[in-house]
């Protein structure tokens, strides 16, 4: 998320977990941070994930991000057919804590928008890697995917970020 998100010391101390159901991918559990990180995805330092399959990349916010946001109550999403640029905001989410921009980890054209989030923005909390995906993009520069973190690097990044 564009805004720095920090876990409360209480949550870190308690080691809370947001994973409530089985995931379709093997997961890494952050030792101190209580978030789920999935194999097979790429991660941005602004806490978005990308699942690249063929000519389509699905983008959403990470479990780590949704945990720091708190309960999401509104999601403002773009229209299909518009371009997104790596590192630039394409959406915003409002939670009980704050409103945050969601940045695109890659550039491309939006092929599909998850319209379920308009009526049920809480899917970003309850299912960030499945039902809570935000957009599907046709990447314009697939090489941008190589600059994103894998699961182990993202896990380490989150642990270091939360330690500060």
N, C-alpha and C positions, 0 to 999 in steps of 0.2 A: 504494500500500500504506500501511497506517496507520503503520507504522514508517518513519522516514526511511531511504531507501536511497541509498547513495553508491557511486559507481564507484571502483574502486581506481585509483590514479595509473598503475599499469602498463597497465591496460586502456585508459585514456584516451590514454596515450602511444602505445600500439600501434595505436589506432584499430580495435579488433577489430570484427567484424561477425557478427551472429547470423543474418542472413537467408541461408538456404541453398537456398531454392527460389522459383520465381516466385510472386508474390502476385496475387490476383484484382483488386486495386485498384492504381491508381498509388500509389507510395510516395514519401515524403520521406525522405531519409537525413540523420540528425542529423550535422552536420559534425564535432563533437568527441565525440559521445556514442555513436556506433556502433549506434544503435537504428533500427528501422523504424517510421515513422508513416504510416498509410494515409489517403488521401482518403476521404470518405464516412462517416467515423466521428466521434463526439464523444468528448472526453477529459476526465476528472476530474483535479484536481490530486493526488489520491491514487493516480493511475496505473491507473485502470480505463478501458476503452473501452465505448462503446455504439453499436450499429448499430440504428437505428430503421427498421423496415419495416412500413408499415400500422399495425396495432394491436399489434404485437409489437416489443419491444426486446431484442436479444441483448447480454449483458454478459460481459466477460472482463477479464483483466489485460493490460496493454500489453507490447510487446516490451521497452520500457525497464524495466518492473518485473521481468519474468522474468530479464532480464540481471543486474540487481542482486541478485535473490534467489539466483541460482545454481541448481543442479540441484534441481528440485522432486521430493520423495520421497513426499509425502502431501498429499491435498486433502480437507478436511472440508467437505462441501456441505450445504445445507439441503434440506428436503423440498419437493416441489411443493405448490402451493396455499397457502403461507404468504405473508404480506406482507413486503416489504422497504421500508426507509425510506432516503431519500437521505441520504448521509453516515454511515450506520450499517453496522456489520459484518454480513455475511450468510454469510461463509465464512471459513475460515482455510487457509493453505497452509504446509506445512513444507518447508524446503529444507535443504541441507547447511549453510547459513549461519545460518538463523533460522526462527522461526515468525512469520508475519505475518497480520493480519486483512485481509480483502478487503471494502471498503466498496461499497455500492450507490450508483452515481451518481444514480439516480432512484428514486422511490417507485413501488410497484405490487405486483401479485400474481404470484408465481412460477408460470408455466405449465409450464415444463419445466426439468429439471436434466440436465446432461451427465454421465450415469452412467459414461461411458468414463473419466472422470478418476479414479474410485475405483480402477480396476484399472491405469490408465496415467496417473498424474499428470504424467509427463514431457511429455505433450502441451502443457502450459502453457509449456514451454520450446521444444519443436520446432515448434509451430504455434499461437502465442497468438491469432491472428486467425481461424483456421479451425477445426481440430479441437479446439483448446484452449478454446473458449468455455465459460463456466461455467453461466449460467442464461439463460432466456428469460422476460421479464416483460411483463405487460400494464400499461403505465404508468397510474397513477392521476392524475398531474398532468403532462401532456405539456409544459407550459411549463418544467418543470425542465430539459428538454433544451437550452433556449436559454441557460441559465447555464453550460453546459459549453463547453470550448474546441474550436475547430476544429483541423485539422492544423498550420497555421502557428503558431498561438498555443501549441499544446502543444509543438511543436518548440522554440520560444523558451523556454518554461517549463523544459523539460528541460535545455537548454543552460545557463540561468542557475542552475538547481539544482545541476548538476554542477560549475559553476565555483566553488561555495562549499565 
